[in-house]
Every structure is written in C-alpha cells, then in structure tokens.
Amino acid sequence: MLIIKDEKKKPVIVVSGFLGSGKTTFLRYLLKESNKKFGLIINEFGDVGIDGDLIKSCDKCDESEDDCVIELNNGCLCCTVQDDFVPSIKALLEFNPPIESIIIETSGLALPIPLIQALNWPEIRSSIYLDVVVGIVNGESMLNGSPINDLNKITKQYNETDKIDHNATIDELFEEQLEVSDIVLVSRSDILNDDQFDVIKNKIQGSLNSSTPVLKSKNGKIDLNYLFDFNFKKETYKEFLTEEHDHNHVDLVSDSFKLNYFLEKNDFEKEMSKILDELNILRIKGRIWIPNKSLPLQVQIVGKKINTWFEEAPENCWRPNDNAGLELVIISFDEKSIKTFNRKIKEKFKILSDPKIAI
C-alpha cells in the first residue's frame, strides 16, 4: 500500500548519509533558510547529543523551540518503533505551535529501508506521509573512491570483529542509502571542480534511479526549491514500503566520557592525530572547553579526518568546572578499541594540561 498525500497529514523528510557525509551541516542550512516550522528526530549513538546541540544552536532554533528537536540514541529507529519512534512522532504532531513538516536525520550507519517502512506503522500513517528522501555523499571522500575516509581500514576492522550475523556490510549500507534517495547531495562541493564533480556523479549513478537529481552542496547550501517546489518524481522509496525486509545491523559499540582535562585547539589536533594513527576508531564527536575562550571548540572526527571549530553551545548542556574540560562520544566496532582510546587520551591530556585541574 502506498502512502497517499493528504493536506491533513504532515510531510516527512528523511535525511540519510554515511558517517561524516554532512547531514547536520545541511540541516542547519535548511533550518536557517526555509520559512517552515520543522520538528526534528535525530538518531545517533551515545548519550551525549552533540548533533542535536549543533542543530539547536543554529539561528532558527531558540530555547523555546528545543522541544521540537528529539534525540534518540539507540542507533536503530526501526528496532524501537513502539518504545521510541512512534511516541516521538506523536510528540512532534502535538507540538504547539503546530509544526509544518517532520525531518528525520538517520545515524551514519543506519539502514534506511526499515525506517521508511516504520513510517507506515498503523499508529502514525494516518497523520504523516513520506515526502522525500535526501541522501548525502561526502564529495571529498568519494573523489578517493569511497564514502568515508580510510574505508579500507574501517572495513577490515569491521570484518575482523567477532560478531554474529553481521551481514549488512558497509558497502551494502552505502548502496541502500543511495538507492532509496530521491535527491542526492554531494557535500564539500566547494573544494571540487566541475570535472571532479562529474567523476563522483558517475561513480554513484549506477546505484540511483535514472531520474534522481545529483546536486552540489557547498557548506550545506542547495536550492531548496528541490525540496519544496520542484515537481520532480519523489517516489524512489515507494517500492520498498511493502516488501519484506529483515535486516542485520552494522554492529557498533559507543561510549562517552567527560573530563576536566583540556587541550588547546592545535595541541588537541596534534595529539589526536597520534592517537588515531595507533587505533581504528570509527567516529568521534564532542566539544572542548578551553579557559579564556568565549566559545567551546566543536570536534567532529570521521576515521582519521579531524574537523574543529569554535561555536556556541546550548545553555543546558554539560559544562566542566572552571570552563576547562571536554566531552566526547566515541564509536567503534569493539569495546576494546574504545577502552584503549579512553586510556590514551587521558594520558595525553594529563601530561599537557594544567596539573591543578583534576578529573
């Protein structure tokens, strides 16, 4: 059964993409530049909502609207439909003032087809309809032939992890994210010339519907008419709504920690590079509070690629004593890697930080 559009139903936009593809950057642009009132569900790993905080801190979201951003940290929305997903949808539908549309940002290793099917759940399908699926691809990584930096190392680590029935390979996950997309955005297009963009477009074209637009996205920016005004066929996902789809997960382990140790920006990047050379950590995100800095240092790491910048954080987030410390979320395929990472970073930070600052 297909979902029929109805003026009484709220449209849903699903934003999918691999780790570090640029989903949050795109959402921040969308929220700032559109004139619509959105409700958001952000699915990620770990109990520290870094991505949610980045969304809330954009110009369009003030503290009075925090309730319209719901973070689910289970990693797989479709596996907790009754406990988490349906109640979250219902909460957004009851938001006052009413929202116009719902956005769901999937976690970087989420299988999108089960999520699409969850939108057809009896309790909510009379109130929502799936309008468009946006897939985001990291242009810089794809130029090197993979959806993520150090894909070969990450895949090797994943394959060597002692898991049972982990049949959803990273390559299959990326293929599925593309094949359900109605629009594909190539992020970091600001560093690509036209020939490089064409190379990337040709690489992913085989996984796409022939009518699927592939657009350049520079710092999250696109022509938003493609989402709201253009009359192109936004139905790629429909063939997956009713088919049986048992799924296996890309099994992950996540952890988070907070310390009163800190490093300056350059020292952090230098020491983190050394740690990442020794380990195969999949994803790190968080923030560092540095004394005498008015804004915290935001941290986003995929594979061995480190991005940091200073940006305001929400008032209600965790803050260390004396404005000196850090909080990080770490994602890996095995718990041993995370424990080793925790030990190494504490050793590095303790050596370089003010000895008067205690954990």
SEKOLZA-787445 format. One record per residue (C-alpha): residue in three letters; x negated, z negated, y. Coordinates in steps of 0.02 Angstrom, whole numbers, plus 50000, padded with zeros to 5 digits. Layout:
<rs>
  aa  east    up north
 Ala     X     Z     Y
...
</rs>
This chain:
<rs>
  aa  east    up north
 Met 50000 50000 50000
 Leu 49931 50049 50170
 Ile 49940 49937 50320
 Ile 50063 50012 50445
 Lys 50029 49984 50629
 Asp 50163 49885 50718
 Glu 50171 49833 50901
 Lys 50210 49655 50845
 Lys 50052 49649 50740
 Lys 49881 49607 50810
 Pro 49744 49735 50779
 Val 49587 49678 50688
 Ile 49412 49747 50721
 Val 49285 49715 50583
 Val 49102 49721 50636
 Ser 48984 49742 50490
 Gly 48797 49770 50478
 Phe 48639 49714 50394
 Leu 48535 49564 50447
 Gly 48467 49590 50622
 Ser 48562 49752 50650
 Gly 48628 49698 50820
 Lys 48805 49638 50784
 Thr 48800 49490 50904
 Thr 48722 49594 51042
 Phe 48860 49722 51026
 Leu 48996 49588 51027
 Arg 48926 49509 51184
 Tyr 48937 49678 51271
 Leu 49112 49709 51205
 Leu 49174 49540 51268
 Lys 49096 49564 51440
 Glu 49151 49742 51471
 Ser 49326 49753 51396
 Asn 49480 49684 51480
 Lys 49557 49620 51320
 Lys 49584 49442 51260
 Phe 49499 49427 51090
 Gly 49499 49297 50954
 Leu 49340 49296 50851
 Ile 49294 49243 50675
 Ile 49106 49235 50648
 Asn 49046 49220 50470
 Glu 48868 49159 50441
 Phe 48759 49048 50334
 Gly 48707 48871 50378
 Asp 48791 48733 50476
 Val 48711 48772 50645
 Gly 48818 48900 50735
 Ile 48685 48995 50831
 Asp 48778 49161 50833
 Gly 48938 49076 50887
 Asp 48848 48990 51029
 Leu 48775 49156 51087
 Ile 48950 49229 51090
 Lys 49023 49080 51183
 Ser 48884 49084 51313
 Cys 48921 49263 51368
 Asp 49001 49287 51538
 Lys 49177 49317 51472
 Cys 49190 49158 51366
 Asp 49203 48995 51460
 Glu 49226 48821 51389
 Ser 49415 48833 51399
 Glu 49411 48978 51276
 Asp 49296 48902 51145
 Asp 49442 48879 51025
 Cys 49462 49068 51012
 Val 49292 49078 50927
 Ile 49298 49014 50747
 Glu 49139 48998 50644
 Leu 49147 48999 50455
 Asn 48984 48953 50371
 Asn 49023 48990 50189
 Gly 48939 49161 50186
 Cys 49084 49249 50098
 Leu 49252 49251 50186
 Cys 49347 49332 50043
 Cys 49299 49194 49921
 Thr 49383 49061 50029
 Val 49539 49158 50081
 Gln 49662 49015 50061
 Asp 49547 48874 50119
 Asp 49462 48953 50269
 Phe 49505 49133 50308
 Val 49696 49131 50314
 Pro 49703 48968 50414
 Ser 49578 49041 50538
 Ile 49681 49198 50562
 Lys 49838 49092 50586
 Ala 49749 48981 50713
 Leu 49699 49132 50817
 Leu 49875 49203 50810
 Glu 49942 49039 50880
 Phe 49815 49034 51021
 Asn 49886 49007 51195
 Pro 49871 49113 51300
 Pro 49901 49241 51162
 Ile 49756 49349 51105
 Glu 49771 49538 51103
 Ser 49654 49575 50958
 Ile 49550 49488 50824
 Ile 49367 49526 50792
 Ile 49283 49478 50629
 Glu 49094 49479 50626
 Thr 49033 49476 50446
 Ser 48874 49391 50391
 Gly 48724 49506 50373
 Leu 48734 49508 50183
 Ala 48923 49515 50166
 Leu 49011 49642 50056
 Pro 49143 49718 50172
 Ile 49268 49785 50044
 Pro 49330 49614 49983
 Leu 49351 49560 50164
 Ile 49453 49716 50203
 Gln 49564 49677 50054
 Ala 49584 49497 50112
 Leu 49666 49561 50271
 Asn 49809 49621 50159
 Trp 49841 49443 50099
 Pro 50031 49410 50095
 Glu 50025 49264 50217
 Ile 49947 49365 50357
 Arg 49979 49550 50328
 Ser 50145 49544 50422
 Ser 50054 49483 50578
 Ile 49895 49589 50581
 Tyr 49831 49762 50539
 Leu 49655 49827 50517
 Asp 49623 49945 50661
 Val 49440 49994 50647
 Val 49280 49951 50551
 Val 49120 49960 50654
 Gly 48958 49974 50558
 Ile 48795 49937 50648
 Val 48625 50002 50593
 Asn 48455 49946 50660
 Gly 48381 50108 50726
 Glu 48204 50041 50733
 Ser 48208 49989 50551
 Met 48296 50147 50492
 Leu 48162 50251 50575
 Asn 48045 50172 50448
 Gly 48165 50215 50307
 Ser 48257 50051 50276
 Pro 48399 49947 50352
 Ile 48284 49798 50380
 Asn 48102 49765 50416
 Asp 47997 49728 50260
 Leu 48139 49787 50146
 Asn 48022 49818 50000
 Lys 47954 49641 50007
 Ile 48127 49566 50027
 Thr 48197 49671 49883
 Lys 48051 49620 49772
 Gln 48080 49437 49813
 Tyr 48266 49457 49777
 Asn 48238 49545 49611
 Glu 48116 49411 49555
 Thr 48236 49270 49597
 Asp 48307 49189 49440
 Lys 48492 49222 49471
 Ile 48631 49267 49351
 Asp 48735 49424 49376
 His 48665 49467 49546
 Asn 48721 49648 49526
 Ala 48753 49682 49710
 Thr 48583 49748 49760
 Ile 48527 49757 49940
 Asp 48534 49947 49935
 Glu 48712 49944 49866
 Leu 48764 49821 50001
 Phe 48698 49934 50138
 Glu 48784 50085 50061
 Glu 48950 49992 50055
 Gln 48935 49937 50236
 Leu 48915 50119 50286
 Glu 49048 50195 50176
 Val 49190 50087 50244
 Ser 49141 50113 50427
 Asp 49250 50213 50547
 Ile 49113 50210 50680
 Val 48926 50184 50654
 Leu 48820 50120 50797
 Val 48632 50145 50794
 Ser 48562 49995 50887
 Arg 48396 49991 50981
 Ser 48427 50172 51030
 Asp 48339 50135 51193
 Ile 48172 50149 51100
 Leu 48221 50309 51009
 Asn 48203 50486 51071
 Asp 48331 50619 51026
 Asp 48232 50684 50878
 Gln 48211 50509 50806
 Phe 48397 50476 50826
 Asp 48436 50637 50733
 Val 48320 50585 50591
 Ile 48413 50419 50573
 Lys 48582 50504 50583
 Asn 48532 50624 50443
 Lys 48472 50478 50335
 Ile 48638 50388 50341
 Gln 48755 50539 50348
 Gly 48767 50552 50158
 Ser 48849 50380 50148
 Leu 48978 50419 50282
 Asn 49144 50507 50293
 Ser 49112 50678 50373
 Ser 49223 50630 50522
 Thr 49135 50464 50558
 Pro 49055 50462 50731
 Val 48873 50402 50739
 Leu 48836 50336 50913
 Lys 48685 50274 51008
 Ser 48692 50092 51059
 Lys 48571 50029 51191
 Asn 48568 49840 51204
 Gly 48742 49837 51128
 Lys 48814 49963 51250
 Ile 48928 50103 51192
 Asp 49075 50199 51262
 Leu 49215 50075 51223
 Asn 49341 50218 51226
 Tyr 49287 50249 51047
 Leu 49365 50082 51000
 Phe 49521 50082 51106
 Asp 49567 50255 51172
 Phe 49497 50396 51068
 Asn 49620 50470 50944
 Phe 49500 50498 50801
 Lys 49540 50455 50621
 Lys 49508 50269 50597
 Glu 49558 50258 50415
 Thr 49397 50265 50314
 Tyr 49432 50091 50243
 Lys 49609 50129 50180
 Glu 49553 50198 50013
 Phe 49482 50025 49973
 Leu 49637 49922 50014
 Thr 49723 49926 49846
 Glu 49586 49966 49721
 Glu 49521 49829 49608
 His 49356 49767 49671
 Asp 49270 49625 49582
 His 49112 49582 49674
 Asn 48949 49494 49646
 His 48857 49413 49789
 Val 48683 49433 49855
 Asp 48644 49250 49814
 Leu 48564 49156 49956
 Val 48507 48981 49999
 Ser 48518 48920 50177
 Asp 48462 48762 50264
 Ser 48447 48697 50441
 Phe 48346 48563 50524
 Lys 48322 48482 50694
 Leu 48156 48412 50757
 Asn 48092 48333 50916
 Tyr 47933 48434 50896
 Phe 47920 48592 51001
 Leu 47803 48734 51044
 Glu 47788 48841 51199
 Lys 47851 49019 51179
 Asn 47683 49103 51147
 Asp 47622 48964 51032
 Phe 47784 48970 50933
 Glu 47773 49158 50905
 Lys 47589 49144 50856
 Glu 47614 49002 50732
 Met 47775 49075 50662
 Ser 47686 49240 50628
 Lys 47558 49146 50523
 Ile 47693 49056 50425
 Leu 47791 49215 50394
 Asp 47634 49302 50329
 Glu 47622 49168 50195
 Leu 47806 49165 50145
 Asn 47952 49284 50117
 Ile 48089 49208 50223
 Leu 48238 49322 50247
 Arg 48314 49262 50411
 Ile 48283 49128 50542
 Lys 48384 49091 50698
 Gly 48393 48946 50817
 Arg 48330 48881 50982
 Ile 48185 48781 51053
 Trp 48200 48657 51195
 Ile 48040 48656 51300
 Pro 48010 48522 51433
 Asn 48013 48587 51613
 Lys 48106 48744 51560
 Ser 48282 48758 51630
 Leu 48345 48860 51482
 Pro 48311 48844 51295
 Leu 48213 48977 51201
 Gln 48329 49075 51085
 Val 48250 49126 50919
 Gln 48303 49272 50809
 Ile 48192 49324 50662
 Val 48227 49453 50527
 Gly 48091 49473 50395
 Lys 47932 49459 50497
 Lys 48001 49527 50660
 Ile 48014 49390 50793
 Asn 48125 49401 50947
 Thr 48133 49261 51075
 Trp 48209 49246 51248
 Phe 48268 49109 51367
 Glu 48456 49090 51383
 Glu 48582 48954 51421
 Ala 48661 48859 51276
 Pro 48836 48781 51269
 Glu 48852 48605 51338
 Asn 48918 48535 51174
 Cys 48775 48598 51063
 Trp 48640 48483 50992
 Arg 48504 48436 51114
 Pro 48343 48342 51071
 Asn 48278 48186 51155
 Asp 48193 48218 51322
 Asn 48240 48402 51311
 Ala 48098 48432 51188
 Gly 48130 48496 51012
 Leu 48203 48633 50905
 Glu 48343 48676 50785
 Leu 48328 48816 50659
 Val 48432 48896 50521
 Ile 48332 48972 50377
 Ile 48400 49093 50247
 Ser 48308 49140 50088
 Phe 48338 49186 49907
 Asp 48271 49023 49837
 Glu 48263 48841 49887
 Lys 48075 48828 49856
 Ser 48038 48951 49996
 Ile 48143 48851 50118
 Lys 48060 48686 50071
 Thr 47888 48764 50092
 Phe 47938 48835 50260
 Asn 48002 48665 50320
 Arg 47838 48581 50269
 Lys 47729 48712 50351
 Ile 47823 48717 50515
 Lys 47821 48527 50531
 Glu 47633 48528 50501
 Lys 47604 48664 50630
 Phe 47716 48586 50762
 Lys 47647 48412 50738
 Ile 47470 48473 50769
 Leu 47511 48570 50926
 Ser 47645 48460 51004
 Asp 47633 48305 51111
 Pro 47587 48164 50988
 Lys 47703 48047 51082
 Ile 47854 48145 51027
 Ala 47923 48082 50862
 Ile 48043 48161 50739
</rs>
